[in-house]
Amino acid sequence: MKILIGMSGGIDSTVAAMLLKEQGHELVGATFRTFDVEDTTCAEQGCGSEDSVVQAQEMAARLGIEHHILDFRHSFRENVMQNFIDEYMRGRTPNPCVMCNSTIKWGMLLRKADELGCEKIATGHYARIVCHEGHYYLAVAADVQKDQTYFLWKLTEENLSRTVFPLGDFTKPQVRQMAAERGFVKLSQKTESQDICFLPDGNYRDFLSRNVADFSSRCFPGDFLDMQGKPVGRHEGFPNYTIGQRKGLKVAFGTPRYVTAIDAEKNTVTLGERDDLLRNTVNAEQCAFTDVEALKRNPQVLARIRYRSSAAEASIEISGNTCLLTFAEPVWGVTPGQSLVLYQDGRVVGGGTIF
């Protein structure tokens, strides 16, 4: 087949390209330009930066692959970065990678594939695709520690039907070994960042202060409240806090306190003990399910409320594009804005945004 592969210049997308080329496919490489240095908090850049574009060009040249640079800076700022800003300014904690995958990487990569006459697209994500009872599903990768299905839940069946994940059956150590064996020794030893691409130093607060025009008038001191709603101190502005945060509160109670709730309209931040963050139920909106009727027949799922959380047993009740999840055991740190991703038998059967 003729396949358009997204290349970041990193080890995963490069090895994915190697594997597809060795399988005899005709490859075309594409690299996204998604933001400028002034959009970020430091000069060191990640995926979508000028540096990554240069690295991807070098990798494509070494592999003998036709390469295109796709300038999505305007769309990325409007759809991903602005959503990130809006969510934080509502007192929520967003998943920009989820938004980027669905709107930028797949939405626009498929358009480019059509322009170039490519049947499918490929990326270096750790995930698999399976067909089950007439539906395309995301499936958990062989390397469960690297599995990225959590960030891909918004992909549609149409997206999946035209996608290839060459790394889905391999572990990260195997991928590094394959790179080294093919002469890419330096690449095989390259470390990777877990940070958001446009926040390579993880400082979202500085990013907000520079990208929200009226930030100073919207981020100002307010009350810390206890679980009974009584003031117990002063905070530095609600956008500086996230659910579950313990460090940086600058208040002392003798025992650890955690952020349990944020009210953007009232500019209050509620603090409690660790157990105050346990929840038996979770509500999600903007939900999408691969097979709603199958879920209604079998509402027992495994659910993840954040990328690094373990999947927990739960039952689901669906109402339109919202759902209510009831967990068998309480889960910790439910955070509005984060993704709720549902699994059955290793397949992603749906997801939504926690509210």
Disulfide bonds with the S-S distance in Angstrom:
none
